């Protein structure tokens, strides 16, 4: 073994610990994905006095740890007419009182409605570590996932779940000038952010402690004089 091999072994061990602890991501901050396809749906039809939907729909979620990265967003968006030529955007909004405030980050834009599945259980997803750059989602604050289409399209729908929990999402109209609460349902979706750093730091501390103990034992062994067993002389 070469002189640098023990150090390389130590570094590789620490890297493995960090990689393992990094897998502990994905704290789900909102999840109604599994029940959403049993509920009704809301359409994006753009009418000024809507009976079935608005240009904007939103679902509230709360961030429980400081992060500037989302892990994934999955929403029950679907279409009932694959020839639709409308596009939709998905954005993160901050909160203004009990309603969505202003857009702070665009997750996706110009997505064709016709590219969606045709069932209530169809899922539109974006993930793989979404770097928000300079946009920070702050601990304990409410945010909104907002889906909107610039062209009214009654064939574009967001499936909903059968419950009405505290912090129900709201629907918007008139280009976000006014928001009205949907009193019956919340939207089907799943939003995940990295877990709080406690587990990560604890894992790294354990890895570092074990590595430090191993290194000290190695150095102590290297500095001790070698002993040889010799037969006693008369």
N, C-alpha and C positions, 0 to 999 in steps of 0.2 A: 504494500500500500504506500503510495507516495505521501510526502509530507503534507500536501494540501488536501488530501482525501478526507481526513476527519472534519475539517472546516466545511468542505463541500457537503459532507453528510449532514452536518448540523444545519446548514442553510437550506438544504433540500427538505429536511424534516420540518423546519419552521414554515417553509413555503407550503408544504402539504397540509400543515395545521391551518394555515391561513385560508387555503383553498377549501378545506373542509368546513371551516367556520363560515366561509362566505356563502355556503349553500343554504345557510339558515336565513334565507330571505323570503319575502313574500307574505308579510302580515296582511291578511285580508281585512280591509277597512269597511267594505260594503259587499254584501253578497245576497242576492235574491235570484241568482241565475237558475237554480234548480227548480224553483217553484213558479218561475215567470210564465212558462208555457201553459200553465193551467188557468191563467187569468184572461182578462180581456186585452185589448190593444188600443193604442191611441195613434191616430194618423196625423201626418203632416200635410195639411191641405191648404194652408195659407189664407183661409177665408177670414174676413174682418170680424164676423160674428159667428165663430165656429160652432159646429155641433159635434164634430168628430175629432178635431185637432187644431194645432197651431203650427206656425213655422218653427217654433222653438219648443223643445221639451228638455227638462233638466232633472237630475237626481243628485241629492245632497250626500256628501260623505265627510267624515271627520278624520284628520290625520292625527295619529297617536304618537308619532315620533318625528323629530326633525329629519327631513329628507329633501333632497333636490332631484330624486330619481323615483319614477314609478316602475314597478315590475311589469304589470300588465293591466289592461282594461278589456273586459269582455262584456258585450251588450247584446240583448236579444232584439236585434234589428232585423227586419225582414221585409220582403216586397210581395205584392200579390199580382204584379204585372211585370214580367221580365222585359217588356218593351219600353218601360219608363225611361225618359231621358234626363231625369232630374239628378242632381248631385247633392251630397250632404257633407257637412263638416262636423268634427267632434273636437270640443275645446274644454279647457278647464277655466272655470270662473271663480272669482273670490265671492264672498258674501257681502250683501248690503242689507243689514237688518235680517229679516227672515227670508229674503229673496236672493237670487243670483245678482252679483254686482256687475263687474266688467270682466272681459276675457283676459286671462293672463298667460295662457299658453295654448297653442294649437296642436292637438294630437294627430289630426288627419284633416285633410281638406280635399274637396273635389272628388270624393268617392262616388262612383256611380251607383245609384239605387238598384239598377238592373244587375249589379254584381252580387247582390245579397241573396241568401237562400229564400225559399218560398214558404217556410213553415214558421210557426210561432217559436219553435225550439231552435231556430237557426241562430247562430252566434257570430257576431262580428267581433274580431279580436285584434288588439295591437299589443305587442309586448317585446320581450327580449331585453329588458332594461331600457327604459325611455329616459334619456338624459334631458332634464328640463333646463340645463344651462344656468343662466343667471336667475331663473324663476325658482323661488324657494317656497315649498309648502311647509307652513309652520305648525308646530305641535299644538294640538288642542283647538285648532281653528276649523271652521266649516268651509268646505269647497263644494263645487258643483261640476258634474260632468254634463255638458250641454250639447245636445245634438240639434242641428238646424239645417234646413234646406232653403236656398234662396228662391227656389221655384216651388210653389205649392204642389204637393203630390199626395193625393189620398191613397195611393198604392204603396206608400212608404210608411211603415208602422213600427212601433216599439212595443213589444209584448210586456205585460205587467203581471205582477204576482197578486195573490188573493188576500194580502194583508195590508194594514194601514198603520205602520209603526210610528213612533215618535220621530220627528225629523223627516216627514214625508217630503218627497221632491215636489217641485212646482213646474208648471208649464208656462211658457211665455208667449206673448204675441206682440205685434207692432214693433218688430226689430228691437226687442228688449226694453221698450219704454214701460211696458206694464207686464206684471206677472200675476197669474191667478193660480191658487192652490187647487190641485186635483184632490178632491176629498175622499176618493174611494180606494186608490191603489198606489203602489210605488213601483218603479220600473225594474225590470229584470236586468241585472248586471252584476259584475264582479270587478272590484277594484283592489289592487294590492300594492303595497309600498314595502320597502325593506323593513325588516324587523328592527326594534330598538337595539341599540348597540350593546346592551348588557351581556347577551349571550356571546356576541362576537368578542368583546373585551375579555370576558371570562375564559373563553377558549384560548385566546392568544396568551393570556396570563399563565394558564396551565401549561401551554406549550413552551412558553419562554422559561418558566420555572423548571420544567423537566429538562430542557436543553441546557440551562445554566448548571444544574446539578450534575448532569452528565459531563459537561466540560470541566467542571472543577475536579471531579473524580479522575478524569483523564490527566489533567495537569499534575495532580497530586501523585498519581502513579508514575508519571514521567520523571518527577524530581526525586523520588525515593531511590536509594542505591540498590542495585541488584544484589541479591544474596545467593550464594551457592552452597549446597549441602556437601560438606567434606567429611570424611571419616575422622574420628577422634584419634590423636596420636598418643602413644603410651609415654 
